[in-house]
């Protein structure tokens, strides 16, 4: 009996050990299986994600033509490019048609007006009073000119491009005056002072009207002494220089009370002007008339007589 009991205990222990071993092995197996399952689960998730991405990738091109949102996106991109191109071309075309077309004309007009400068001429007598009956002529070219009558203040205005111009003022009862005026980027104001004609002037004494003066130019001669005082008893002779072997026409006039005299209707050319008076030495001077009126002053020295 004891032997059987001992054998039974031995067998029981053997079974217990086997069960323990089996349980241990099973636990290890389950542990390894769990670890493997966890690892395989991550791989499966990654694989499933890759497959899902691939499916999405395949779906997007396939749905690109049918998906409204995709169409909108594509259309939006295309519209953006179209708008940019259209806007670019539109601006270019608008610049060419609007700026280059209509605006070019206005720009040309603006540029043309910007190139003109105001020239204001003031015509007055020696006392500084305006001569409101005067006319002002501006020579703008070889065969062109502008003429304006002054207003009540003796002013006449012109719009001129940059350059040099001969400005001439005329008025009844006055000797004409002309000056060269330069216009260079700014408004210019020029004052012309006219001298009154003498009662002994050739135009008045001979009864010739002012139309004869328009046929030529006027030379005004003032005769004075060394102190600058007018010599009212002087005689002035004007001789045209016609050439080496010929003698030109000669004209002789007495000065007025202010010691001045005018020779009118002179053609372009060279002249010799001689002034003489009792008690003074005779003085002569060569003058060239070239396209405009001229003024000179002859100073006579006392001869002590």
Protein Blocks (a to p, Z undefined) as FASTA:
>chain_A
ZZmmmmmmmmmmmmmmmmmmmmmmmmmmmmmmmmmmmmmmmmmmmmmmmmmmmmmmmmmm
mmmmmmmklmmmmmmmmmmmmmmmmmmmmmmmmmmmmmmmmmmmmmmmmmmmmmpccddd
ddddfkopacfkbccdddfbfkbccdddddfkopacddddedddddddddehiacddddd
ddehiacddddddddddfkbmklmnopafklmmmmccdddddddfkopacfkbccddddd
fbjkbccddddddddfkopacdehiaedddddddddehiacdddddddehiacddddddd
dehZZ
